[in-house]
Each structure stands twice: as C-alpha cells, then as structure tokens.
Amino acid sequence: MNPPPKRITIGRKPGNTIVLNAHDVSGTHATLTLLSPVTNTWEIQDMGSANGTFVNGMRVYRKEVTPTSQIKLGQTPLSWDQILGRQPLEHQPSTVQPPVLTPPPVPVYEEPSAQDEELREIAWNLKKVSDEYREKKYRLAEIQAQESMNSRIQGLGFPIGAVMGPLLLQVLPPEYKVFGFIGSLIPLGFAGSAFLSSRKLSKERKKYNSLEDWYRINYVCPHCHTFVQQPFELLEKIKNCRTCKKPLIP
C-alpha cells in the first residue's frame, strides 16, 4: 500500500506546517503536495488567500514547482530551505560581541472578518471557472483549426494519389514502375493520416459541445444565482454583481 503524499500547509495561523508571521500572508494561505520525490516536484495550491500566491512572478492558483521555482505568498518569499526542512548551519561563537540592535516594531495585523473570507472564496471560485472556460475555448479553437487543415489535406491528397499513380505508370519505363506506386501512396498516406486525425479530433470536440451551458451554470453570482456577464478582469474592477448589487470581489 503506497503511503499518502507528503502535504505541507503554509500560513500565518499556528498549526500550519510552515508558519509565516507576515501581514500579507493569510491564516491558511497555500498548500504544497509532493508529486515526485525522485525529481523533487511539488504542486502548490492557493487556498483563497487575500494577497495571492506567485510563482516566478506570476499569480497562480495551482501549479507544479521545483526547487528552481521562486515562490512568494503576497510579497513574502517562501524559501526552499523552509519547505525541505533544511536548517542553516550554526556559526561558532565569536569573541567579538555584535552590537545590540533594536528590532523594528511588528506591524499590527487584524484578523480578516468572516465576510472578507467569504468574498475571497467567491472570487477564487469565479476566477477558477473563468480560467477553465478560457482554456477550453482555446483548445476548441485549436481543434477546429486542425480539422479545417485536415479537410484540405484530404481534399487534395485522395484525388492527387488516385491520378498520379496511373499517370506515372504510363510514362515511366518498366524498371521504374515502382516509383509510380510510391508517387501514388505518398499523397494517399497524407490524406489517410489526416482522416484518422479528424476522427480523433471529432471525438474530443464533442466534449466541448455543452461548454457554453457549463459556463452559464457555473459562472454565476452566489447571492442571486444569475449569470455574471462580465469577464473576470472587468469584474475585479466592478466588484459587485450588476443584478443584485452585492459584492463578489473583496
């Protein structure tokens, strides 16, 4: 029986695997799950934080990372020494005493209200639906473009293959008749390959037949259950549902 994957929680609250006492880190900000101990590959997931999770400067909600990745929770960097549990080497005591420095005052952080946490969860869910919809729309456009290309290849390949073979067999000397067969098989091969590719793409395209319905069902205001017509980028500026006027973005 395989052991459960190693999972690390990061946040400001005590009880997390890694506790970061920073004002821009949420109570439970993100989680890390070890995917492959061999390659040291992890998956980081944002838990609906207020200030976001960033990998190599880009905000993410779920992404694979390795020790070469630079991770920030808000503006607070997360070191791989903390993730992997490595401790810095202790220095030998010195005969010269360092000067006593007064630490800067720790900023007072107020725990976010239950309403703020609820708004973050709403915004995170809407963002997730919006991103998934865009990814599927992009894939659907790729499928349609490839199907169009395959159709053109089939439209040319089958006629060319059917005409070129007999034509070459008539004009070539007997010892070169084999090139007539090859000249016929090449365009027919391309056309056949395009035909098989189109069948495979057609099956994949059927999975996106109800994409628009799925989007309208899931990209909705949780208060009035109406479809949010604005893209998420515009919704981040408007912040409120245009139907019931209740806030959707903190």
Secondary structure as the mmCIF struct_conf table of DSSP 4:
data_model
#
loop_
_struct_conf.conf_type_id
_struct_conf.id
_struct_conf.beg_label_comp_id
_struct_conf.beg_label_asym_id
_struct_conf.beg_label_seq_id
_struct_conf.end_label_comp_id
_struct_conf.end_label_asym_id
_struct_conf.end_label_seq_id
HELX_LH_PP_P HELX_LH_PP_P1 ASN A 2 LYS A 6
STRN STRN1 ARG A 7 GLY A 11
BEND BEND1 ARG A 12 LYS A 13
TURN_TY1_P TURN_TY1_P1 PRO A 14 GLY A 15
BEND BEND2 ASN A 16 THR A 17
STRN STRN2 ILE A 18 VAL A 19
TURN_TY1_P TURN_TY1_P2 HIS A 23 ASP A 24
BEND BEND3 VAL A 25 VAL A 25
TURN_TY1_P TURN_TY1_P3 GLY A 27 THR A 28
STRN STRN3 ALA A 30 SER A 36
TURN_TY1_P TURN_TY1_P4 PRO A 37 ASN A 40
STRN STRN4 THR A 41 ASP A 46
BEND BEND4 GLY A 48 GLY A 48
BEND BEND5 ALA A 50 ASN A 51
STRN STRN5 THR A 53 VAL A 55
TURN_TY1_P TURN_TY1_P5 ASN A 56 GLY A 57
STRN STRN6 MET A 58 VAL A 60
BEND BEND6 TYR A 61 TYR A 61
STRN STRN7 ARG A 62 VAL A 65
TURN_TY1_P TURN_TY1_P6 PRO A 67 THR A 68
BEND BEND7 SER A 69 SER A 69
STRN STRN8 ILE A 71 LEU A 73
TURN_TY1_P TURN_TY1_P7 GLY A 74 GLN A 75
STRN STRN9 THR A 76 LEU A 78
HELX_RH_AL_P HELX_RH_AL_P1 TRP A 80 LEU A 84
TURN_TY1_P TURN_TY1_P8 GLY A 85 GLY A 85
HELX_LH_PP_P HELX_LH_PP_P2 PRO A 88 PRO A 93
BEND BEND8 THR A 95 VAL A 96
HELX_LH_PP_P HELX_LH_PP_P3 GLN A 97 VAL A 100
HELX_LH_PP_P HELX_LH_PP_P4 THR A 102 VAL A 108
HELX_LH_PP_P HELX_LH_PP_P5 GLU A 110 SER A 113
HELX_RH_AL_P HELX_RH_AL_P2 ALA A 114 VAL A 171
BEND BEND9 LEU A 172 LEU A 172
HELX_RH_3T_P HELX_RH_3T_P1 PRO A 174 TYR A 176
HELX_RH_AL_P HELX_RH_AL_P3 LYS A 177 LYS A 206
TURN_TY1_P TURN_TY1_P9 LYS A 207 SER A 210
HELX_RH_AL_P HELX_RH_AL_P4 LEU A 211 ASN A 218
BEND BEND10 TYR A 219 TYR A 219
STRN STRN10 VAL A 220 VAL A 220
TURN_TY1_P TURN_TY1_P10 PRO A 222 CYS A 224
STRN STRN11 PHE A 227 PHE A 227
BEND BEND11 GLN A 230 GLN A 230
HELX_RH_AL_P HELX_RH_AL_P5 PHE A 232 ILE A 238
STRN STRN12 ASN A 240 ASN A 240
TURN_TY1_P TURN_TY1_P11 ARG A 242 CYS A 244
STRN STRN13 PRO A 247 PRO A 247
#
